[in-house]
């Protein structure tokens, strides 16, 4: 599990994840998947839900590491910003 997408993919669907987290709208699971981010406030319930489903390896450390890695879009954006900053400094 390297990314948030990997974690969400452990559930049958993003909607199922949202239900397990007790979210009012199942679409919030899809939103988290699209953003590549699970709000910290949901982490305790996520860890608990994973245990109930028999999903192993979901810990706070795993969640922190997954959120520390940029998603595909963010990584490309950060690389462009870094390259742009280097050009300005030169």
N, C-alpha and C positions, 0 to 999 in steps of 0.2 A: 504494500500500500504506500505508494509514493505521493499520490495527489488526492485532493478532495474528491475528484471524480472517481478515483479507485475506491474510496471509502463508500461513496454513495452507490456505486455499482454492486456492492455486496448485498444490497436490498433488492427484492424483486422489481421494485420501481421507485422512482423518486416520490411518488404519491404515497407508497407504503411507508417510506421513511418519514414523511410528514405526519402520517397517522401515528406511527410509533413515537414520534416526538410530541404528540398531543397538539399539533398545530391546527388552528381553526380551518385553514384552507389547505387542501392537498396540493394546490398549485405552488405553495411555498417551497415544497421539495424540489420542484422543477426550477424555481428561481435560484435556489441554493446551488443546484447543479450547473445552471447557466453561468452564475457568477464565480463558480469555483470556490465557494466560501460557505462555511457553516458558522453562523454566529456563535460566539463563545457561550452565550447564555443557554444554548441547547446542548452543549457538550456533555454535561452530566447525564441528561436523558438519553443522549446518543449512546454513550458507553453502556448504560443500563439496558437499553433496547437491544444493543448488539449481543449482550450476554444472554438475554431472554431468547433471542433467535439462534443462539449457539454460534454466533460470529465471534471468532477469536481474534485477538490482536488489536482491538480498538482501545487505545489508552490516551491519556492526556498528552503524553509525549508524541505519540503517533499523530494526533490532531495538530499539535504545535508544528511538527515537522512538515506535515502536509500543507499547512497554511503558510509556512515560510518559503515554500517553493512557488515561484510564479507559475500561473497557468500559461498555456500556449500564447494567448493574446498578450498577457502582461509581460511575459519574458521578451517578446519581440518589441514591445513598446519600450521597455527598460533599456534594451540594447540600442534602440534608436536614440533615446534620450542621452545615453552615455556617449554614443558616437558624436552626437550634436554638441555635447558639452566639451568634448575633446577638440573639436574643430574650432569652437569659440575661444578656447584657451590658447590655441596655437597662433 
